[in-house]
Amino acid sequence: MNERIGIDLGGSKIESVLLAADGTVAFRRRMATPRDYAGTVAAVAATVAALDSHCDATPPVGIGTPGAWVESTHAMKNCNSTWLNGQPLLDDLNRLLDGRVRIANDANCFALWEAARGAGRGAEVVFGVILGTGVGGGIVVRGELLAGANAIAGEWGHTPLPYFRSDPHTAGIEPALADRPCYCGRVNCVETFLAGPGLARTHTALSGERLAAQNIPPDAASVGLYATMLARALAQIVNVLDPHVIVLGGGVSNLPGLAAAVLRALPRYGFSYEGRTQVATARHGDASGVFGACELWPR
């Protein structure tokens, strides 16, 4: 297999790339993500057709998706793009694209690429973090993705935010925040605070300003609180997985100094933490997910 197509469905845009046989980018494409199932399937098919037009053959297609594919039911689950849940996405795409599609969670694709070519390169255990429109994670051990028995390995975004309102380091501001329902049916999931919309909601609650996450000043109280919340949540991952490197990706990871702030705060919350886990910003930024999707097929 020479050329490969990668597609990332995990954000507000469908990102796609055609990698040439030598691993260089031959063509890239970006389009808005439809907010319905039929539209998403059609958009993926159109994207592949556009990339195929630059190839002599029909290359394999790797796709990073929100949520997970369940082989036993042939359906998607746990997608924050809720119109995908319960749908036979992989089957429908393979029917349209002649059986040349593999899919994996978008955070898994991100982690796979950053472990192979990015900030986690050379590390034995890498935990890749997506902080974007949602919150996800992926685990790579010795270069291999860990999927798990229920296809949910790394889904820390739907665990409760640790020490909510009880952290002495945030006692002055955190009690002002209300409980937050999550689309998954639970309350106060990590995602409701650490996704971009969660940060924007926190900023509004503390300052009265309505700003998108990317427009919040780096020195705002909401950003400082965000870094502390993130450190608390990641400390639980360190307690269980003890990764060598945590790689932060997604739009919110671009907050100036975020990785360093999390690294400083981790010792407060980790059990017997010796400071050996490194926290780094993704080397390949938003491109890691789409390139990682290409890695679902062997080179």
Stockholm file with secondary structure:
# STOCKHOLM 1.0

chainA/1-299         MNERIGIDLGGSKIESVLLAADGTVAFRRRMATPRDYAGTVAAVAATVAALDSHCDATPPVGIGTPGAWVESTHAMKNCNSTWLNGQPLLDDLNRLLDGRVRIANDANCFALWEAARGAGRGAEVVFGVILGTGVGGGIVVRGELLAGANAIAGEWGHTPLPYFRSDPHTAGIEPALADRPCYCGRVNCVETFLAGPGLARTHTALSGERLAAQNIPPDAASVGLYATMLARALAQIVNVLDPHVIVLGGGVSNLPGLAAAVLRALPRYGFSYEGRTQVATARHGDASGVFGACELWPR
#=GR chainA/1-299 SS CCCEEEEECSSSEEEEEEECTTSCEEEEEEEECCSSHHHHHHHHHHHHHHHHTTCSSCCCEEEEESSEEETTTTEEESCSSGGGBTCCHHHHHHHHTTTCEEEEEHHHHHHHHHHHHSTTTTCSEEEEEEESSSEEEEEEETTEECCCTTSCTTCGGGSBCTTTTTCGGGTTTGGGSCCCBCTTSCBSBHHHHHSHHHHHHHHHHHHSCCCCGGGSCTTSHHHHHHHHHHHHHHHHHHHHHCCSEEEEESGGGGSTTHHHHHHHHHHHHSTTCCSCSEEEECSSTTHHHHHHHHTTSCC
#=GC SS_cons         CCCEEEEECSSSEEEEEEECTTSCEEEEEEEECCSSHHHHHHHHHHHHHHHHTTCSSCCCEEEEESSEEETTTTEEESCSSGGGBTCCHHHHHHHHTTTCEEEEEHHHHHHHHHHHHSTTTTCSEEEEEEESSSEEEEEEETTEECCCTTSCTTCGGGSBCTTTTTCGGGTTTGGGSCCCBCTTSCBSBHHHHHSHHHHHHHHHHHHSCCCCGGGSCTTSHHHHHHHHHHHHHHHHHHHHHCCSEEEEESGGGGSTTHHHHHHHHHHHHSTTCCSCSEEEECSSTTHHHHHHHHTTSCC
//
